[in-house]
């Protein structure tokens, strides 16, 4: 029997937000600091299955909502990304040099 996913408790959302902020800042308290689901769960001190099985789509939707709100705010303020992705040009090639011919 498939049941509809419930909204996660507010306490869980707050724990995850605080844990994610610590991981992104590089100041973990309860985990190794890797940016993985396992370390996020350890950092928030919650069971991993809550993230991967019980509330997966609801939590992802909340994250996407927050990201969209931050992007809208940043656009309104004229803020750009700190490290924009490098621009690739078609004429740049792959950047390989030919191998030297003397020794093989």
N, C-alpha and C positions, 0 to 999 in steps of 0.2 A: 504494500500500500504506500503510495507516494503522497506525502503531505506537503503543504505549502510551507515555505521557509518563513519562520517568525523573525521579527525584528530582534536584534541582539540587545541585551540589557545596556542601559546607559553607562553603568560602571565598567562593563567590558570595553565599550567604545573609548571611554576616557583612559583606561589602562593601556589600550593599544595605541592611542594617539601619543601618550606620554612616552611609551616604549619606542615608537617609531621616531619621535623627535630626538630621543637620546641616541638611537642607532645612527641617525643621519648626522647628528652633531659629533659623533665619534666618542661619546662619553657613556658607554654601556655600564650598567650597574650589576646586572644578573646574567649576562651572556658573554660570548666571546667577541661580539661586536660585528659579526658578519651580517650582511644584508640578505638574510634568508628567512623563510617562514618559520623554520625551527628556532632561530635566534630571536625573531620577533616574539614568538610565543614564550620563550624562556625569559626574555627581557620584561614582558608584560606579566610574567608569572601566571600564565594561564595554560591550559592544556592545548596542544597543537590541533587536536581534532575539532576544537571550536572554530578555528580559522579555516580548516580544510574541508570539514564535513558538515558541521551544524549550520554555520552562517556564511558560506563562501560567497554567494552572489550578493547578499545584503551588505556585507562588509566591503566588497569591491565597489558596489554602487555608491556607498558613503565616501569612499576614497576618491572615486571619480567626480562626485559632486563637489567635494572640497577642492580638488585640483582645478576644476572648471571655475569655481568661485575665485580662487587665487589668481588664475590666468586672467579673468575678467578684471579683477582689481588691478593687477599689474599693468594690463593694457590701458586702463583708465588713468593710471599714474604715469604711464610712459616708461615703465621699468622694462628692461630687456634682460635676457638670460646672462648670467655671469660668464659662462663658458659656452658660447654658441658652437654648434657643431661645425667642423671645418667644411668649407665649400670645396666640392670636387669638380674638376673640370675634365671634359672629355679629352682634351688635347694633352693632358698631363701624363697620360700613359700609366704604366704600373710602377715606374720608378726603378726598374732593374738596370743594372750595369752588366755589360758583357764580361764573361769570365776571362781572366788573363790567360794568354796562350803559352807560356813557358812550361810550367809544371802541370802534370796531370796525374 
